[in-house]
Amino acid sequence: MASNILIGITGSIAAYKMADVVSQLVKQGHHVKCILTHSATQFVTPLVLETLSGNPVRSTIFGEDISGTEHIDLARWADLFVIAPASANTLGKLALGLADDLLSTVVLATDAPLLIAPAMNTVMWNKPVVQEHLHALANAGARFVDPAAGILACGEIGVGKLASVDSIVAAINSQVSEQGSDTLAGLHLLITSGPTTTPIDAVRYITNHSTGQMGAAMAQAALRRGAKVSVVLGIDKGVVRPVAPFGTADRLTVIEVRTAEEMATEALRILPETQGVVATAAVMDYRVANPAAQKLKRASEAVSLDMVPSVDVLGSLRDAASGQWFFGFAAETDDVVANGQRKLDGKRLDYLFANPVARHGESSDTGFQVSTNGGTLLRRGAASQAFPVVSKTALAERIWDAIAADRYPPK
């Protein structure tokens, strides 16, 4: 489906990557126009983008060949407005509704969906004020292609790299394909997300590395497709809570829990109202048998903890099911597909996404505490499907595409 895609490029060393994005989109049949901020012109020339897109590139509000309403014309032309790379400065202006250049003025003037791919230094990315701006934009309906982790242009290592060209193009095409989509309308979905914890004493507990990013992405994508979503979220420091896209807040319910037992209780309560279950939560398989009511004092000798199996949340839900379909996730360090298949069969699931996670002391671009993921989708009685590493936002869209095509094809 060809669409009018307006791309806003801001001042970042990663701006040169957008030439490849424009080239791919045009080859796919999309119509592309570009807006450059003044800073962006220092990193990529208008001529390159004009040659690739076949359209004039704009960077100023005023000029001899610019009409007084050109920003309105661009705003109305766009089916989708993509800002990539988006600098910290631009994020702040958009979050606050400022309009002091062509790009920010068109953002205020358009009703087109907004897709943002941030890029900046790690310290800048982690600043509370930047995260507040991201949250404000998400609440206003913007969607994001999360930055990647790695060696930055400044030589530092961390999160902040512009997402890959393929991830950005995939996110654009996912957004285009789903605009106006109601493939999940009328469904009530249950999603478990985040980690669970088990207390040791009054102040200490054991948990895992899950942040709930995948669960939040699955929930937000389902909401955009018309579903009602209930999320049972295991909370801990740094957990990602799903943010309802604009106009969907009345269809999102989030229930916060801590232990596996609390998660099972809340999920079982909601289950009868739902048609499908997506289990992204990283549930602790063991719990401390007898946590101390008070704070345990430091001792000079070794201390042993009596660990016993915790409740099987997904198994409990499957046993209590009455016609719901089930989608699970399996984070594995070894034999990813084989272990995923065993979980699919053992838990009697309809679908399972098996993805590798880092071993102790290693790092990975899939799994916990990263913004990207990839792996293999396993289906009961059907062929498996490999998914490349993309942002978790883009992966969630692809997973829902697969589920919708399988269970809810267009009539």
LUMNU-279567 format. One record per residue (C-alpha): residue number from 1; x, y, z. Coordinates in steps of 0.05 Angstrom, whole numbers, plus 5000, padded with zeros to 4 digits. Example, Ala and Ser with C-alpha at 12.3 -4.5 7.8 and 13.67 -1.06 7.14 Angstrom:
// residues 2
R     k      x      y      z
R     1   5246   4910   5156
R     2   5273   4979   5143
// end
This chain:
// residues 411
R     k      x      y      z
R     1   5000   5000   5000
R     2   5033   5064   4976
R     3   5029   5123   5024
R     4   5052   5195   5030
R     5   5109   5193   5080
R     6   5137   5258   5106
R     7   5205   5251   5139
R     8   5233   5303   5187
R     9   5308   5300   5197
R    10   5342   5335   5255
R    11   5414   5351   5274
R    12   5448   5285   5289
R    13   5509   5250   5259
R    14   5461   5193   5243
R    15   5423   5237   5193
R    16   5462   5206   5136
R    17   5426   5140   5147
R    18   5361   5172   5126
R    19   5385   5171   5054
R    20   5380   5095   5055
R    21   5312   5099   5089
R    22   5286   5146   5035
R    23   5315   5102   4980
R    24   5282   5038   5008
R    25   5214   5071   5016
R    26   5214   5099   4946
R    27   5233   5031   4917
R    28   5174   5002   4955
R    29   5127   5050   4920
R    30   5117   5102   4974
R    31   5116   5177   4961
R    32   5168   5212   5004
R    33   5181   5284   5021
R    34   5234   5309   5070
R    35   5241   5367   5118
R    36   5310   5385   5146
R    37   5323   5427   5207
R    38   5379   5478   5200
R    39   5426   5432   5240
R    40   5409   5372   5197
R    41   5435   5408   5135
R    42   5504   5404   5167
R    43   5502   5328   5164
R    44   5463   5311   5099
R    45   5452   5354   5038
R    46   5384   5370   5009
R    47   5408   5349   4940
R    48   5419   5276   4962
R    49   5349   5271   4990
R    50   5317   5307   4932
R    51   5351   5259   4883
R    52   5329   5197   4921
R    53   5258   5221   4936
R    54   5243   5258   4871
R    55   5214   5315   4912
R    56   5240   5383   4936
R    57   5269   5384   5006
R    58   5246   5439   5052
R    59   5282   5469   5112
R    60   5255   5539   5123
R    61   5187   5571   5136
R    62   5201   5634   5095
R    63   5235   5645   5028
R    64   5226   5671   4958
R    65   5199   5604   4931
R    66   5158   5587   4994
R    67   5085   5604   5001
R    68   5057   5628   5067
R    69   5017   5564   5075
R    70   5068   5512   5053
R    71   5071   5483   5123
R    72   4997   5469   5118
R    73   5004   5438   5050
R    74   5058   5390   5077
R    75   5016   5375   5139
R    76   4956   5356   5098
R    77   4996   5316   5047
R    78   5026   5268   5097
R    79   4994   5201   5114
R    80   5051   5190   5164
R    81   5101   5238   5193
R    82   5168   5206   5212
R    83   5220   5243   5251
R    84   5287   5208   5247
R    85   5337   5220   5276
R    86   5301   5260   5329
R    87   5348   5299   5374
R    88   5336   5315   5447
R    89   5323   5387   5428
R    90   5270   5369   5378
R    91   5236   5320   5427
R    92   5232   5377   5478
R    93   5201   5425   5428
R    94   5150   5374   5404
R    95   5130   5354   5475
R    96   5120   5427   5495
R    97   5083   5446   5431
R    98   5135   5496   5408
R    99   5138   5515   5334
R   100   5199   5556   5316
R   101   5220   5521   5251
R   102   5187   5486   5193
R   103   5190   5416   5223
R   104   5159   5434   5290
R   105   5107   5477   5256
R   106   5085   5421   5211
R   107   5080   5374   5271
R   108   5031   5421   5304
R   109   4992   5430   5239
R   110   4983   5357   5219
R   111   4934   5303   5240
R   112   4979   5249   5211
R   113   5006   5196   5259
R   114   5075   5212   5287
R   115   5131   5161   5287
R   116   5196   5182   5322
R   117   5265   5150   5321
R   118   5308   5185   5374
R   119   5384   5189   5371
R   120   5430   5221   5421
R   121   5485   5209   5473
R   122   5468   5159   5527
R   123   5472   5210   5584
R   124   5424   5255   5546
R   125   5377   5197   5532
R   126   5375   5179   5606
R   127   5362   5249   5631
R   128   5295   5252   5668
R   129   5273   5313   5628
R   130   5283   5275   5562
R   131   5245   5215   5588
R   132   5189   5261   5610
R   133   5185   5290   5540
R   134   5183   5220   5510
R   135   5127   5201   5558
R   136   5088   5264   5540
R   137   5094   5250   5466
R   138   5072   5177   5477
R   139   5011   5201   5515
R   140   4995   5246   5456
R   141   4995   5186   5410
R   142   5066   5186   5382
R   143   5100   5120   5370
R   144   5174   5106   5374
R   145   5229   5066   5341
R   146   5273   5057   5402
R   147   5347   5074   5398
R   148   5397   5017   5398
R   149   5455   5005   5445
R   150   5527   5003   5423
R   151   5587   5048   5408
R   152   5563   5119   5396
R   153   5594   5169   5348
R   154   5627   5204   5408
R   155   5662   5139   5426
R   156   5621   5124   5488
R   157   5581   5060   5496
R   158   5507   5057   5514
R   159   5436   5067   5489
R   160   5426   5124   5440
R   161   5445   5099   5370
R   162   5393   5112   5317
R   163   5356   5047   5302
R   164   5378   5009   5241
R   165   5353   5029   5172
R   166   5316   4963   5167
R   167   5282   4974   5235
R   168   5259   5043   5216
R   169   5232   5020   5148
R   170   5197   4961   5181
R   171   5165   5007   5233
R   172   5142   5055   5178
R   173   5111   4998   5138
R   174   5078   4969   5200
R   175   5047   5036   5216
R   176   5023   5045   5145
R   177   4993   4976   5141
R   178   4955   4982   5206
R   179   4927   5053   5197
R   180   4853   5045   5200
R   181   4864   4972   5220
R   182   4814   4943   5269
R   183   4838   4871   5265
R   184   4831   4861   5340
R   185   4768   4903   5351
R   186   4719   4872   5399
R   187   4770   4827   5432
R   188   4790   4829   5505
R   189   4862   4806   5514
R   190   4900   4788   5577
R   191   4975   4804   5578
R   192   5022   4785   5634
R   193   5085   4828   5635
R   194   5147   4846   5673
R   195   5184   4807   5727
R   196   5158   4775   5790
R   197   5195   4778   5857
R   198   5202   4734   5918
R   199   5217   4766   5985
R   200   5275   4743   6028
R   201   5259   4787   6088
R   202   5226   4854   6101
R   203   5274   4893   6057
R   204   5307   4843   6009
R   205   5280   4803   5950
R   206   5301   4762   5890
R   207   5279   4777   5819
R   208   5304   4774   5746
R   209   5326   4822   5691
R   210   5258   4832   5658
R   211   5235   4904   5648
R   212   5168   4890   5615
R   213   5187   4926   5550
R   214   5160   4869   5506
R   215   5096   4865   5545
R   216   5085   4940   5539
R   217   5098   4937   5465
R   218   5048   4880   5456
R   219   4995   4917   5496
R   220   5003   4983   5460
R   221   5002   4949   5391
R   222   4938   4911   5410
R   223   4905   4976   5433
R   224   4922   5009   5367
R   225   4887   4952   5332
R   226   4822   4961   5371
R   227   4828   4911   5428
R   228   4811   4919   5501
R   229   4874   4900   5540
R   230   4883   4880   5613
R   231   4956   4878   5634
R   232   4978   4842   5698
R   233   5045   4875   5709
R   234   5100   4852   5756
R   235   5131   4915   5783
R   236   5203   4929   5803
R   237   5253   4985   5794
R   238   5255   5007   5721
R   239   5195   4967   5697
R   240   5162   4994   5634
R   241   5088   5007   5642
R   242   5045   5006   5579
R   243   5022   5075   5556
R   244   4955   5077   5521
R   245   4960   5108   5451
R   246   4917   5170   5440
R   247   4843   5154   5444
R   248   4852   5084   5474
R   249   4859   5098   5549
R   250   4789   5072   5564
R   251   4809   5004   5536
R   252   4872   4994   5579
R   253   4873   4966   5649
R   254   4938   4955   5687
R   255   4939   4913   5751
R   256   5005   4916   5789
R   257   5031   4855   5827
R   258   5097   4832   5855
R   259   5098   4757   5866
R   260   5081   4699   5820
R   261   5024   4681   5867
R   262   4994   4751   5861
R   263   5002   4749   5786
R   264   4966   4683   5781
R   265   4909   4707   5826
R   266   4896   4770   5785
R   267   4905   4737   5717
R   268   4857   4680   5735
R   269   4806   4731   5757
R   270   4808   4766   5690
R   271   4814   4704   5646
R   272   4740   4687   5638
R   273   4727   4756   5606
R   274   4781   4747   5552
R   275   4789   4713   5485
R   276   4865   4709   5484
R   277   4926   4708   5530
R   278   4995   4735   5516
R   279   5045   4714   5570
R   280   5106   4758   5566
R   281   5120   4760   5641
R   282   5185   4731   5666
R   283   5158   4693   5725
R   284   5205   4669   5781
R   285   5204   4593   5779
R   286   5222   4589   5853
R   287   5204   4628   5916
R   288   5233   4633   5985
R   289   5194   4584   6027
R   290   5193   4624   6092
R   291   5213   4697   6083
R   292   5230   4732   6147
R   293   5180   4784   6172
R   294   5236   4828   6197
R   295   5303   4850   6167
R   296   5355   4795   6173
R   297   5419   4818   6205
R   298   5487   4808   6173
R   299   5522   4745   6196
R   300   5594   4721   6188
R   301   5575   4651   6167
R   302   5540   4627   6103
R   303   5465   4632   6100
R   304   5421   4583   6062
R   305   5353   4599   6032
R   306   5300   4546   6026
R   307   5273   4554   5955
R   308   5210   4518   5933
R   309   5173   4520   5865
R   310   5128   4580   5856
R   311   5060   4576   5823
R   312   5061   4562   5748
R   313   5023   4623   5724
R   314   5017   4604   5652
R   315   5001   4531   5669
R   316   4947   4554   5717
R   317   4916   4598   5664
R   318   4918   4542   5612
R   319   4884   4494   5661
R   320   4829   4544   5674
R   321   4818   4563   5601
R   322   4751   4558   5566
R   323   4767   4570   5493
R   324   4820   4624   5497
R   325   4882   4619   5453
R   326   4950   4625   5486
R   327   5015   4659   5464
R   328   5077   4649   5506
R   329   5149   4673   5505
R   330   5211   4633   5520
R   331   5277   4668   5537
R   332   5332   4617   5528
R   333   5408   4617   5532
R   334   5418   4550   5496
R   335   5381   4508   5444
R   336   5331   4565   5436
R   337   5283   4533   5386
R   338   5285   4464   5416
R   339   5272   4489   5486
R   340   5218   4535   5459
R   341   5184   4476   5425
R   342   5185   4437   5490
R   343   5151   4495   5526
R   344   5100   4502   5470
R   345   5082   4429   5477
R   346   5088   4424   5552
R   347   5045   4485   5566
R   348   4995   4466   5511
R   349   5003   4534   5478
R   350   4979   4556   5409
R   351   5039   4601   5396
R   352   5107   4614   5428
R   353   5161   4664   5412
R   354   5230   4636   5429
R   355   5286   4686   5434
R   356   5358   4682   5457
R   357   5382   4719   5519
R   358   5453   4733   5542
R   359   5490   4685   5587
R   360   5519   4712   5651
R   361   5574   4762   5635
R   362   5553   4769   5562
R   363   5510   4819   5525
R   364   5457   4810   5473
R   365   5412   4852   5427
R   366   5353   4807   5444
R   367   5318   4792   5510
R   368   5321   4830   5575
R   369   5340   4903   5586
R   370   5348   4920   5512
R   371   5301   4955   5465
R   372   5308   4904   5409
R   373   5287   4831   5401
R   374   5285   4776   5351
R   375   5275   4701   5349
R   376   5230   4646   5323
R   377   5154   4643   5324
R   378   5130   4572   5337
R   379   5059   4551   5321
R   380   5022   4489   5342
R   381   5016   4444   5281
R   382   5046   4495   5233
R   383   5114   4516   5207
R   384   5158   4561   5248
R   385   5176   4632   5226
R   386   5241   4669   5239
R   387   5238   4742   5258
R   388   5300   4787   5250
R   389   5324   4832   5306
R   390   5283   4896   5306
R   391   5256   4944   5358
R   392   5207   4912   5406
R   393   5155   4960   5381
R   394   5164   4935   5310
R   395   5167   4862   5333
R   396   5101   4869   5370
R   397   5068   4893   5306
R   398   5095   4834   5267
R   399   5072   4785   5320
R   400   5002   4814   5319
R   401   5003   4812   5243
R   402   5016   4737   5248
R   403   4962   4725   5300
R   404   4911   4767   5263
R   405   4925   4733   5197
R   406   4918   4665   5230
R   407   4856   4678   5273
R   408   4822   4741   5249
R   409   4832   4746   5173
R   410   4793   4801   5137
R   411   4722   4780   5119
// end
